[in-house]
Amino acid sequence: MIIFIAFGVITAVIIIQRILYIKFAFTNLKISYRFSSGEVNEGDIFFITEEIENKKYLPLPSVSTLIDAGAGIAFANGAGEILEQNCVFSFSTVGIYKKITRSWRIKAVKRGRFNINDVTVTIKDIFGLVTIVKDFSCETSVLILPSPFNKDEKIDVPNFTGGAQPVMAGYYSDPFNIVKISEYTYSEPLNKINWKASAKSQTLMVNYEQPSVSARILVVLDSSEAPYLFERNIKLCATLPYVIPDDSEITFAANSVMPENYINPLIRFIDNSSEDLKFANMQTKEFTLGSHNINFRRILAEILSGSEYDAEKLTETSAEQAFYNTILLVKGGKINDYYEYKNNKNI
């Protein structure tokens, strides 16, 4: 008799707790994720933090999460090396009115705005007989800014004179007004090397001279090329602050699609109105890289391909709107002087 009573009690407990977990497992359960920074550079290491908070009198003996990283981020080890798996699994027991926090190291591998693709949460009851699964989305995003080419990587820039600095038409510097002396990065003209400072520091140093005339430069990005070239073109644009004087007045245009309702203080207009976005394009106001480089890189981070608007036609149209000392077309993985590019194309 006692055995039957005990069996009945156990069966009742199992059934009751089964009903409780099925009905209330995710009630007052808060699961959130946040990135340690909302904006990082390609190659940066940062963290994603998971918080699981159980705000009820029902303990959760088994809570497991499976996190799937997005295309632009990857899980990394302590040395910053990317791990092979793109998912991480965690297990925890969350008591009554308890909160558990844990973090994972991640690496920014590709420009763009990203969040965690999917988070699958699995809860089991006390006896492991009930499994409840629910998918969560990560509302917090991170913006990964494109990084420039480093000084050891060769890039093609037009109009070199004794070095790798482009000489803009109408641009002159005052050799008697030296703004600063910095280490030679292989992108400056050789005639700017300060030999006295170089001998003293045992490394090549160059003079940065005050421009006497600011250059007005039109930069057009071709976003219609193959993915590899498109991403290289973006990276070249991110390198412009290192090959163009800081106070040059830049107007940037691209035959690209921008995210819906995109806002940036440099934007002059965005035209995403064409059918199937085939003729989408955008253009910025005139700005200087010295003051607005971060906003320029934010634009580059979120530019999308998909437009079929002809880059050369866009260049011609944009060039008619104002006078420019130099027109650069970033196309084919190179920074091209537009008129030189056009002449070579017609030969």
NORNOR-V843937 format. One record per backbone hydrogen bond with DSSP energy under -1.0 kcal/mol. CO is the residue of the C=O (numbers start at 1). NH is the residue of the N-H. E is the energy in kcal/mol with one decimal. If there is no record, write none. Layout:
CO,NH,E  CO,NH,E
//
This chain:
1,5,-2.4  2,6,-3.1  3,7,-2.8  4,8,-2.5  5,9,-2.8  6,10,-2.8  7,11,-2.5  8,12,-2.4  9,13,-2.7  10,14,-2.7  11,15,-2.4  12,16,-3.0  13,17,-2.9  14,18,-2.0  15,19,-2.4  16,20,-2.7  17,21,-2.5  18,22,-2.4  19,23,-2.2  20,24,-3.1  21,25,-1.7  26,29,-1.3  28,55,-2.8  30,53,-2.8  32,51,-2.5  34,49,-3.0  38,143,-2.4  40,145,-3.4  41,44,-2.3  44,108,-2.5  46,106,-3.2  47,36,-2.7  48,104,-2.3  49,34,-1.7  50,102,-2.1  51,32,-2.2  52,100,-2.8  53,30,-2.8  56,97,-1.0  60,94,-2.5  62,124,-1.9  63,92,-2.2  64,122,-2.9  65,90,-2.3  66,120,-2.3  67,88,-1.7  68,117,-1.1  72,109,-2.8  72,110,-1.4  74,107,-3.2  75,83,-3.0  77,80,-2.0  81,77,-2.3  86,69,-2.8  88,67,-2.6  90,65,-2.2  92,63,-2.8  94,60,-3.1  95,98,-1.2  98,54,-2.8  100,52,-2.7  102,50,-3.4  104,48,-2.2  105,76,-2.4  106,46,-2.6  107,74,-1.8  108,43,-3.2  112,144,-3.3  114,142,-2.9  118,68,-2.6  119,136,-3.4  120,66,-2.0  121,134,-2.4  122,64,-2.6  123,132,-2.9  130,125,-1.3  132,123,-2.8  134,121,-3.0  136,119,-1.7  142,114,-2.7  143,40,-2.4  144,112,-2.2  145,42,-1.9  150,153,-1.8  156,335,-2.1  159,167,-1.8  162,190,-2.8  168,171,-2.0  172,212,-2.9  172,213,-1.2  174,177,-1.8  177,210,-2.9  180,208,-2.8  182,206,-3.1  189,192,-1.7  190,193,-1.6  192,207,-3.1  194,198,-2.2  195,199,-2.3  196,200,-1.7  197,201,-2.1  198,202,-1.3  204,184,-2.7  205,194,-2.8  206,182,-2.0  208,179,-3.2  208,180,-1.2  210,174,-2.5  215,249,-2.8  216,325,-1.9  216,326,-1.7  217,251,-2.4  218,328,-3.3  219,253,-2.6  220,330,-3.2  221,255,-1.4  226,230,-2.9  227,231,-2.5  228,232,-1.9  229,233,-2.8  230,234,-2.0  231,235,-2.1  232,236,-2.3  233,237,-2.1  234,238,-1.9  239,242,-2.3  240,243,-1.8  240,244,-1.6  245,248,-1.8  246,290,-2.2  249,217,-2.8  250,287,-2.5  251,219,-3.0  252,284,-2.6  253,221,-2.7  254,256,-1.6  254,282,-2.2  257,304,-2.4  259,262,-1.5  264,267,-1.7  266,285,-3.3  269,283,-2.1  271,281,-1.5  274,277,-2.1  275,278,-1.7  277,280,-1.2  278,308,-3.2  281,271,-3.2  282,254,-2.0  283,268,-2.5  283,269,-2.0  287,250,-4.0  288,292,-2.2  289,293,-1.1  292,296,-2.1  293,297,-2.5  294,298,-1.6  295,299,-1.6  296,300,-2.1  297,301,-2.0  304,257,-1.9  310,314,-2.3  311,315,-2.1  312,316,-2.4  313,317,-2.5  314,318,-2.6  315,319,-2.4  316,320,-1.1  318,321,-1.2  326,218,-2.5  327,338,-2.8  328,220,-2.9  329,331,-1.1  329,336,-2.5  330,222,-2.4  331,334,-1.1  334,331,-1.7  336,329,-2.9  337,341,-3.0  338,342,-2.8  339,343,-2.4  340,344,-2.4  341,345,-1.9  342,346,-1.5
//
